Amino acid sequence: MEFLTTLITNVPPGTAESTVEETKDREAIRAAELAEKGNLLRLWKPPAGPGEWRTLGLWSAGTLADLKEILASLPLHVWMTVEITPLNRHPNDPESGRQGTLAVLPTTKG
């Protein structure tokens, strides 16, 4: 099953910069591991406000509980607010692998 996540990371005030950098380094390593395993499919960085870390992620997991366990393994998770949206395949999704023809709409000139 696939899930879309919005991850908002807020580092507590007063956290040492060295702690933040070390945690971000561990996060990158863990993200690579999860990508290798097929759990982390994509990450995007949408526009965010000053001092805000927002990430959109596309994940694959057997169940919602599995995904929550995966997300809890991220080093930055202790500073994250997580929103999870389970995704179902749309019948017109070009990635669905469906056989058949797509409807072609007539074009107009002019």
Secondary structure, DSSP 8 states (H G I E B T S, - for coil): -EEEEEEEE---TT--HHHHHHHHHHHHHHHHHHHHHTSEEEEE-----TT-EEEEEEEE-SSHHHHHHHHHTSGGGGGEEEEEEEE---TT-GGG---S----------
